[in-house]
């Protein structure tokens, strides 16, 4: 009797350090670890039930991603992004997303429009539920989908770091959407311009979207810092 061909059935299991990295990344991006909070290697290893080696590797990757910072003789901390960081992040996002939208204006599949409008529908539902954490996730999903559609692995990799840092900004400023319905409208205009045939109008829309986010986030950050000073 002929034996079944079992080639190709090998299960790909992530290394322990990769699993720890993914979970820690989720916790940082969700705001479970706040800006400036210290991450203790030994405590994390105990919590994950692993040795300190995989945790150390995971922390180094997150430092490379810009989500954590290592301070000599003090330890590892969640990054605290200031106004200048926000401006720089959104400047780079504008550069990448402008090119991405121009590429997609020239050629995109109808399924991409369906995907983006589906995310906008989820965003609207999240807004109606006042689920601001999910609104932030929906916002980031929209822009990740745009970049992924270009099909450039290097653009996707670079953008992944920027998007993670953007998420820290948004998740730790829970009132980042003072006029939430306007957020859906902004994304709708981006999709509409992408479907059009005017590159200049599309670039202006992307620029306005990034500028609006920058102004909104820096204003909220400065307001929060003023509150902290008043309480001190």
Steps between C-alpha positions, in 0.01 A plus 500: 500500500639838400578733786353850499732784407555694821744752357402857562320423826780616726365744755683831514535592866620846595806524726419587860658844463268577206193399700611716793574789260153479343325496839708783644441703185125454543519613862704810414277599209181446699623735772520222761854627558489878515755747360810505716411180684795274577500140377684267734663208321484261796135577578400458137684167476314378808164623366555329163641186659816513291870561559639854483672439165186512280373802693831680448483428125140621484585823682789566262268461201250741652782748563594470131133560411509825695235386746741466795813687603799373694652743749849415619515387864123539535328244280244470220199729479199555274581785263364842590428678175503878507363761260814490285471121473137528390590755232783282372291181497220663304744673265642160405152352475404779261801420280421128485123521477509769232698266277283203594177682413645625171597144406153376588330784314667376183399141563305330775266205522134555582543272799730760659222760500268243655758424770552866583130576513452193718756639747322837492172323579665331800644836604154656492360218712784541750424872522131433569606270786748761626767230478795734446756224534341318207467825305878533525548143378262559208685819409834320489351204309383736226846643441675163529264363233592786265873439540469122468306542175804659334681167526838634612647292786746776593231769507288272717791437738589869540136597535446233767736683737337837430155355548596340831631833625185673372295248696684588821407864440134425439447231765653711774298807407156345531329825398692512173171516311312808628274489192489126426255512210740733325756219512279276286442787258876559470562139402207505260654797318831314471327204335299728271812684383684170451221394264523830312744621235646812661840424660538850641163487674593161644834629633326799656253270674778280638692809616191642670427167669852475644512867597165471676617196697827672593325812625239300691754276674753771586226722640369218719850408613577858601165522680580182695845633592341822627263296718791309647679826585189640667469187717868501597 
